[in-house]
Amino acid sequence: MKKLCFLVATMLLCASLGLPARAQYPDRAIKMIVPFPAGGTTDNIFRALAPLLQKHLGRSVVIANIAGGSGTDGAREARGSAADGYTIFAMPDYIHFVYYSGLTDISYKDFEPICLVAATASVLAASPKTPWKDWPEFLADARKRPGEITVGAAMSTNSHIFPATIEKKAGIKFKYVPYEGSAPRWTAILDGQVDLTDSNLTEKSKVDAGQLKFLVIATEQRDPEIPNVPTLKELGFDIVKRVERGLVVPKGTPAPARAKLVEACSRATSEPAFKEATKLYGTRVTFLDDKMYAAYLDKIDGEYKAIMTDLGLLKK
């Protein structure tokens, strides 16, 4: 009984002296893992978001580019990190493709969703060294030369699945040249090392400068920024594709930490500065909170599994 009284008295004394209580989250820097190299679209979008998250969290958000394995190295690092709220994973929707293609055993279910951040419409782009002026010329040539037209891609990511879907729908065949992330892939397309690649509105200035050609866009309607580029749908191919990027944390991250991250993400993505930054990268702000993002991930996972099955790429 005496020991209990002493313990209670000690606790009351600490409180009266104002000794520090348990630190509130966050009390140190947060690491954001980006699974592709610096300089690509995914990296650029999250580098624009990081300082705004920092503003609303009150702690530094430090980006760590962990590239390799078509983005699976970064995903593995994120999954294996402590579930304490101090590691967040910048997750594009490639996570569904690399899982179903058998490249990794990591899936979106290994993480807790925080927020969907942005979506980027897919555009099929051609090197300026290619002979085609437009889609009809490209399609005619592709049908004459199956397996000869090269595509730069990070395998089992959108830069692979998008042109593979075009292959399937158009009845043509490409030759794929693998790259890790979009930065080296863009060096290759601009140098004419490959003929085609998945692109987006970020590269419009290169089109205007004659360094690149946009052949077709995968949206429901033509984009007002590139009104002369036809949609795949208007050409008779039912293909609508965009790259979606969000934030997740390791499974088991405490609910209070997740709640703070969701709130910070909501505020950061609402900032005019983020809207302007994403526009530079051909991207639209597309915020969903943790619950809505969780439901959306379940929905698109089923859709992407069906796409992988249709393309003959399903391994799981």
C-alpha angles and dihedrals in degrees: 000000000000090000091052092050091049091051093050091047091050092051092050091048092052090051093049091050091052095240112176118275124213109308116258121233123293104032098149142025120305122222119221113200114211110190097210134061124278115270099039126112095261091050093046094051094050093043087058090050099044099073091047091052087048090053092055098038096046092226135089118271108207121195119222115191107210105175132175141090094048089299096315095111091062092045091052091050090050094047091051095049123106113277093231103112094258095101121058125179123221097216124190117193090261085096090083094050098048090048097050092042089058096244091124144005090226117108136173087261089072089071141057112238119238106172145326107241113181147347128217123200115231121240126185107229131190133207114255087238092067118100099230123106095187147354097283092055091046094048093049091051093046091054090051094048110038113189095009103091109086127222124196109219146153097238118249092009127103091274086064102033095049096056090038089058089051089050091053097046096042097042095237135124130228134193111231124218111195125226133171107241131337101284097071090037090057092050088055097049094047091048091049093244089131131025103222143018142169109267143166141207091285088083097053091109089059089052090050089050093050093247095115142018127223109212103176142345127223100223133114091248136013114282114243090224091061104024094163094060111091125223121242088236094059088050090056101263116117097218124134115167138167134166112241123200130192145157125257136168133213116284112270097033106153116264095236091056091047091050092053091049092050091051092048091048091051091052095042095051089048092059114109088225091063093048090052093046095050091048088061087058096049091255138128124217107247110176123190122168123232097275095045091044091051091053091045093051090054090050098049092042089065091046094049092047088055091050092050090049092050091050092050091241099113112122099161 
